[in-house]
Amino acid sequence: MMGKQRNSDAPNILHLIKKDSIGAEIGVWFANTSQEFVKKGVKELHLVDPYSIEPFKENSEMSYNAWLNKYNKLLKIKGKNYMDIEEKLVKYYDNVYETVVKKFKNNNSVKIFRTTSHSWFDRVQDNYFDWIYIDGDHSYEGCYQDLMKARAKVKKGGLILGDDFKWPNSKWSKPGVTKAVKQFVEENDYTKSFFRHGMTQFEIRIYKC
């Protein structure tokens, strides 16, 4: 979940999205970045987001109560207790999901998956995607797993792209993402094919043996 609907730094990665490419976006939210991907003329776009509070109940990025407090303030949800806030957040997620479905209801190139990235990765074939954009689980463990699984799904010479790398000057920094990306790049010898764009966007070109 984002505190705002639009990712203002994502446009810095759009020049890498090629016409007729097959891509996926992990972590969709209101799908404003997704719409920009579609405008690039992609052949197929998978949108993956659980739209659920469940993944945040056990997540190393922050405690569940801290997460509830954060988004209760950001979304200005009026709740008397955590159970009340939870109920309103569930309805909020449902509404966001329905908004995204409506955005692409007439676009056959877009496939929407309301599920976790881990479940989705298990469904799709290896070496299928030209690119995968990762902006989902911001914990170290979650992001690292997304990177590792994305590596198998991207074609040779394809791209793993993402957001929230070394987010500067923000109280909502994403140290888990930065740690995961750095480790992934170093372990897989992608140092020479790793690039930064804008303030928070990253690019990793996947060269396989």
C-alpha positions in Angstrom: 0.0 0.0 0.0 1.1 3.5 -0.8 0.2 6.6 1.2 -0.7 8.3 -2.1 -2.2 7.0 -5.3 0.5 7.9 -7.8 4.2 7.0 -7.7 5.9 10.2 -8.9 9.3 8.6 -9.5 8.1 5.6 -11.6 8.1 7.6 -14.9 11.9 7.5 -14.7 11.8 3.8 -15.6 9.2 4.0 -18.5 11.8 4.4 -21.2 12.8 0.8 -20.6 9.3 -0.6 -21.4 9.2 -1.7 -25.0 6.3 -2.0 -27.3 4.9 -5.5 -27.7 6.8 -6.6 -24.6 5.4 -9.0 -22.0 5.6 -7.7 -18.5 4.4 -7.9 -14.9 3.9 -5.5 -12.0 4.2 -6.8 -8.5 2.4 -4.4 -6.2 -0.2 -2.5 -8.2 -2.2 -0.3 -5.8 -4.4 2.1 -7.8 -2.6 0.9 -11.1 -1.6 4.4 -12.1 1.9 3.1 -13.0 0.2 0.2 -14.7 -1.7 2.6 -17.0 1.6 4.1 -18.0 2.9 0.6 -18.9 -0.1 0.0 -21.0 0.4 3.3 -22.9 3.8 1.9 -24.0 1.9 -0.6 -26.1 2.8 -3.8 -24.2 1.5 -7.1 -25.6 0.7 -8.5 -22.2 0.7 -7.2 -18.7 0.2 -9.2 -15.5 -0.9 -7.1 -12.4 -0.3 -8.8 -9.1 -1.5 -7.6 -5.8 -3.4 -9.3 -2.9 -5.3 -6.2 -1.9 -5.4 -7.7 1.6 -4.2 -6.9 5.1 -3.0 -10.5 5.7 0.5 -10.1 4.3 1.2 -7.4 6.9 0.3 -9.5 9.9 3.8 -11.2 9.8 6.2 -8.8 8.1 9.6 -7.7 9.2 9.2 -4.2 7.7 7.2 -3.1 10.7 4.9 -4.7 13.3 1.3 -5.2 12.4 0.1 -2.7 14.9 2.6 -0.1 13.6 1.3 -0.8 10.1 -2.3 -0.3 11.2 -1.4 3.0 12.9 0.5 4.2 9.9 -2.3 3.7 7.4 -5.0 4.7 9.8 -3.4 8.1 9.9 -2.5 8.3 6.2 -6.0 7.2 5.0 -7.7 9.1 7.9 -9.8 6.1 8.8 -12.0 6.8 11.8 -11.8 3.7 14.1 -12.2 3.2 17.8 -10.0 0.1 18.0 -7.8 -2.1 15.9 -10.6 -4.4 14.9 -12.6 -1.5 13.7 -9.6 -0.2 11.7 -9.1 -3.6 10.2 -12.6 -3.9 9.0 -12.5 -0.5 7.3 -9.1 -1.4 5.7 -10.5 -4.6 4.3 -13.4 -2.6 2.7 -10.9 0.0 1.5 -8.8 -2.7 -0.2 -11.9 -4.2 -1.9 -12.8 -0.8 -3.3 -9.3 -0.2 -4.6 -9.3 -3.6 -6.3 -12.7 -2.9 -7.9 -11.4 0.4 -9.2 -8.4 -1.3 -10.8 -10.7 -4.0 -12.4 -12.9 -1.2 -13.9 -9.8 0.6 -15.3 -8.9 -2.4 -17.5 -12.2 -4.1 -18.1 -12.0 -3.5 -21.8 -8.3 -4.2 -22.2 -7.6 -7.9 -23.0 -3.9 -7.4 -22.7 -4.1 -6.9 -19.0 -4.5 -9.8 -16.6 -5.3 -9.0 -13.0 -4.3 -11.5 -10.2 -5.6 -10.8 -6.7 -3.0 -12.9 -4.9 0.4 -12.7 -3.3 3.5 -12.6 -5.5 4.6 -15.9 -4.2 1.4 -17.6 -5.3 1.5 -15.9 -8.7 5.2 -16.8 -9.4 4.2 -20.5 -8.9 1.6 -20.2 -11.6 3.6 -18.7 -14.4 6.2 -20.3 -16.6 9.9 -19.7 -16.6 11.6 -17.4 -19.1 8.3 -15.9 -20.2 8.5 -12.2 -19.3 10.6 -9.5 -20.9 10.4 -7.5 -17.7 9.0 -7.6 -14.2 8.5 -4.5 -12.1 8.8 -5.2 -8.3 7.0 -2.8 -5.9 5.2 -5.2 -3.5 6.5 -6.6 -0.2 9.0 -4.0 1.1 10.5 -6.3 3.8 14.0 -7.6 3.1 12.7 -11.2 3.1 9.7 -10.5 0.8 11.6 -8.3 -1.7 14.6 -10.8 -1.9 12.2 -13.7 -2.6 10.5 -11.6 -5.3 13.8 -10.9 -6.9 14.9 -14.5 -6.8 11.7 -15.8 -8.3 11.5 -13.0 -10.9 15.0 -14.1 -12.1 13.6 -17.4 -13.2 10.6 -15.9 -15.0 12.4 -13.3 -17.0 14.0 -14.2 -20.4 17.7 -14.0 -21.0 18.5 -10.4 -21.5 15.3 -9.3 -19.8 14.8 -6.9 -17.0 14.0 -6.9 -13.3 12.8 -3.4 -12.5 11.6 -1.9 -9.2 10.9 0.9 -6.8 12.0 2.0 -3.3 15.8 1.4 -3.6 17.6 3.7 -1.2 14.7 6.1 -0.8 16.3 9.4 0.4 15.1 11.9 2.9 12.0 10.0 3.9 10.7 8.9 7.3 9.1 6.0 5.4 12.4 4.7 4.0 12.6 1.1 2.6 15.9 -0.3 4.0 14.6 -3.9 3.5 14.3 -3.3 -0.3 17.8 -1.7 -0.5 19.4 -4.6 1.4 17.6 -7.2 -0.7 18.5 -5.6 -4.0 22.2 -5.1 -3.1 22.4 -8.7 -1.9 20.7 -10.0 -5.0 22.9 -8.0 -7.4 26.2 -9.1 -5.6 25.3 -12.8 -5.2 24.3 -13.1 -8.9 27.1 -11.0 -10.3 24.8 -8.3 -11.8 26.9 -5.4 -10.6 27.7 -4.3 -14.2 24.1 -4.7 -15.3 22.6 -2.7 -12.3 21.4 0.8 -12.9 19.6 3.6 -11.0 16.9 5.8 -12.4 15.4 8.9 -10.8 15.5 8.8 -7.0 14.2 5.3 -6.2 13.9 3.2 -9.4 16.3 0.4 -10.2 17.1 -1.8 -13.2 18.8 -5.2 -13.3 19.4 -6.8 -16.7 19.3 -10.5 -16.3 22.1 -12.4 -18.1 21.8 -16.1 -17.6 24.3 -18.9 -18.1 
